Amino acid sequence: MTRFHRSVAAAALGGACLLALPAVVAAERTADPEAAAAIAAALASGYAGACTGSEAPAIETLEIAAWTIVRTPSWASEPQEATLYRALCTRGAYNTVNAFFLDQGYGLEPVAFAEPNLAIAYADEEQTAADAVTIDGFSATTLLVNAEFDPKKRAITTYSAWRGLGDAYASAVYLLEEEGGFLLVRYEVDPTYDGEQDGTLVFARD
């Protein structure tokens, strides 16, 4: 995790102690062959074009990380075990794109993440300054850019560089909930191509 990732995660997680968090998240491991095959098929069918094209990728070439999660969701009286998977979708010059899946014991499910739709009013044609950055709604995505999962903090951080210099970017923090989903708790954006990283916090969970 980069220094920038750590600072974003620390800022968000500092006030997140009131959230109900899973009891246990195990250390990272590799996915078993059966899960890898299911993820390969999912990437080819549900993410065709964005990840692998029209054919399932070779299992041996997939980059998949897995974590075992033990938590007690509202519908259970005892702790339940689930597995979280992060699969590499595609890799570019300065960004990687990941898909996440969750298996709660009855099959593989894609994980969706909330993200704000931004309305950006630039002050100049070169987009080196912005008069305003506001949220005009929310959507959901199943793909995250440069996503890292911290099992100790039970959080996914993202950092999407809008160009190689990294001066314009969007970054988010998602916390794992007891039910198994991920809650958006922080979203920061720097929409200006000015050579500086000076992001604006546009969303933070109370």
Secondary structure, DSSP 8 states (H G I E B T S, - for coil): --HHHHHHHHHHHTT-TTS---SEE---EE--HHHHHHHHHHHHHHSTTTSSTTS---GGG--EEEEEEEE--TT-SS-EEEEEEEEEEEE-SS-EEEEEEEESSS-EEE--EEEEEEEEEESSTT---EEEEEEEEEEEESEEES-EEETTTTEEEEEEESSTT-SSEEEEEEEE-TTS-EEEEEEEEE---SS----EEEEE--
